[in-house]
Amino acid sequence: MNKLTLTAPAKLNLFLHINGRREDGYHELESLFTMLDFGDELTFELTESDSINISGDVDGIPKEDNLIYKAAMSLRTYRTLKKGVTVHLTKHLPMGGGVGGGSSDAATTLLALNVLWNCQLSLAELAVIGLQLGADVPVFINGKTALAQGVGEQLTTYEQADKWYLVIAPGVHVSTAKVFTDPALPRSTPKLKAPWSMAETRNDCEELVKKLYPEVEKTLTWLLKYAPSRMTGTGSCCFATFDDEQTAQRVLQDIPASWQGFVAKSASESITHKQLATWLNKEK
């Protein structure tokens, strides 16, 4: 049980409502998160040295600032197996695109090392640790399509039919801090009352981001020619929804050369959790 490879999946905010701003500066949110069956790849290998090392696509980020390293450090005190670890990262998700790459990598690290280091923490306990690393981390630890409320930490599993999504990264980096501190950001969307439908929802950040980053508006307008489209999170990634993979793949072939994109299916249960369960069964 010394080596484990897992996918750290992308997520989409199918909608994002901002209900208010708290005295501590954090925003009250409502958002529907779904996981995709596509993401970064992380390989964890235990070592005899008591160190945490990261290799691969780290983009020159200092180790101490890397969320994978921070996640590993946060579990060290819970280890019953006192070994170090080397984590190799292969990036497939765009950085700063709103699809949760860094948060997903951190959550996947917590899930993997909880097993490899025999920490024996529950998902709820891992989620508490994960929240200190980022508001989206508990979503990936939970691993289910979920309605998130509060600052993103209150999760309710939500049943939704799986769809195919074309996700486009238009090549601009949106600053989440810039968006959430902008006076023009809507902050008073009423909370949803059951029963509600997706037709009642939107992304409250979208209009502001389109003004600040014209390439995002261009992307959304282009996608609308083919299917309903929306921005995920604070952007910059945008997505369109399709009923089948073939149609989504055809549209992907037509995107402008300056953009990147991928097609993936939503997953009611995270691919990470499925891979981890398969690995554990093999190790028994």
CORCOR-V138399 format. One record per backbone hydrogen bond with DSSP energy under -0.5 kcal/mol. NH is the residue of the N-H (numbers start at 1). CO is the residue of the C=O. E is the energy in kcal/mol with one decimal. If there is no record, write none. Layout:
# CORCOR-V138399
NH/CO/E, NH/CO/E
This chain:
# CORCOR-V138399
4/44/-2.3, 6/42/-2.8, 8/40/-2.8, 9/7/-0.8, 10/38/-2.8, 11/99/-2.1, 12/34/-2.3, 14/12/-0.9, 14/32/-2.9, 15/32/-0.6, 16/202/-2.3, 17/30/-3.4, 19/17/-0.6, 19/28/-2.4, 20/28/-1.1, 22/26/-3.3, 25/22/-1.8, 28/20/-2.6, 29/150/-3.4, 30/17/-2.2, 31/148/-2.1, 32/15/-1.0, 33/31/-0.7, 33/146/-2.9, 34/12/-1.9, 35/267/-0.7, 36/10/-2.4, 37/265/-2.2, 38/36/-0.6, 40/8/-1.8, 41/90/-2.5, 42/6/-2.9, 43/88/-2.2, 44/4/-3.5, 44/42/-0.5, 45/86/-2.2, 46/2/-2.9, 47/84/-2.2, 51/49/-1.2, 53/51/-0.5, 53/85/-2.5, 55/87/-2.9, 57/89/-2.7, 58/56/-2.0, 61/58/-2.4, 65/62/-1.8, 66/62/-0.7, 66/63/-1.3, 70/66/-2.4, 71/67/-2.4, 72/68/-2.3, 73/69/-2.8, 74/70/-1.8, 75/71/-0.7, 75/72/-1.2, 76/72/-0.7, 76/73/-0.7, 78/75/-1.9, 79/76/-1.3, 80/117/-2.2, 81/117/-1.6, 82/80/-0.7, 83/81/-2.0, 84/47/-1.9, 84/49/-0.8, 85/51/-2.3, 86/45/-2.5, 87/53/-3.0, 88/43/-2.7, 88/86/-0.5, 89/55/-2.6, 89/87/-0.6, 90/41/-2.8, 91/89/-0.6, 97/94/-0.9, 104/100/-3.4, 105/101/-2.3, 106/102/-2.1, 107/103/-2.5, 108/104/-2.6, 109/105/-1.9, 110/106/-2.1, 111/107/-2.5, 112/108/-2.5, 113/109/-2.7, 114/110/-1.8, 115/111/-0.8, 115/112/-0.7, 116/112/-2.8, 117/113/-2.5, 118/115/-1.0, 119/114/-1.9, 120/114/-1.0, 126/122/-2.5, 127/123/-2.3, 128/124/-1.6, 129/125/-1.7, 130/126/-2.9, 131/127/-2.1, 132/128/-0.7, 132/129/-0.9, 133/130/-1.5, 134/130/-1.4, 137/134/-1.1, 138/134/-0.5, 139/136/-0.8, 140/136/-1.1, 140/137/-0.5, 141/137/-1.8, 142/138/-2.7, 143/139/-2.1, 145/268/-1.1, 146/33/-1.8, 147/156/-3.0, 148/31/-3.6, 148/146/-0.6, 149/154/-2.3, 150/29/-0.6, 152/149/-1.6, 154/149/-1.9, 155/153/-0.9, 156/147/-2.0, 158/145/-2.9, 164/242/-2.3, 165/264/-2.9, 166/240/-2.2, 167/165/-0.6, 167/262/-2.9, 168/238/-3.0, 169/260/-3.0, 170/168/-0.7, 174/96/-1.0, 174/172/-0.7, 176/174/-0.7, 179/175/-2.0, 180/176/-2.6, 181/177/-1.3, 182/178/-0.6, 182/179/-0.9, 185/182/-1.8, 186/204/-0.6, 189/18/-2.3, 200/197/-1.8, 201/198/-1.7, 204/16/-3.3, 204/202/-0.6, 206/203/-1.5, 209/205/-2.5, 210/206/-2.5, 211/207/-1.4, 212/208/-2.3, 213/209/-2.9, 216/213/-2.0, 217/213/-1.0, 218/214/-2.3, 219/215/-1.9, 220/216/-2.4, 221/217/-2.4, 222/218/-2.1, 223/219/-2.5, 224/220/-1.8, 225/222/-1.2, 226/223/-2.4, 227/223/-1.9, 230/239/-2.1, 232/237/-2.2, 235/232/-2.4, 237/97/-2.5, 238/168/-2.3, 239/230/-3.1, 240/166/-1.9, 241/228/-1.6, 242/164/-3.2, 248/244/-1.3, 249/245/-2.7, 250/246/-2.0, 251/247/-1.9, 252/248/-2.1, 253/249/-1.5, 254/251/-1.5, 255/252/-1.3, 259/256/-1.8, 260/169/-2.2, 262/167/-2.0, 264/165/-2.2, 266/163/-2.7, 267/35/-2.4, 270/143/-3.0, 274/270/-1.7, 275/271/-2.6, 276/272/-2.5, 277/273/-2.3, 278/274/-2.2, 279/275/-2.4, 280/276/-2.5, 281/277/-2.0, 282/278/-1.7, 283/279/-1.7, 284/280/-0.8
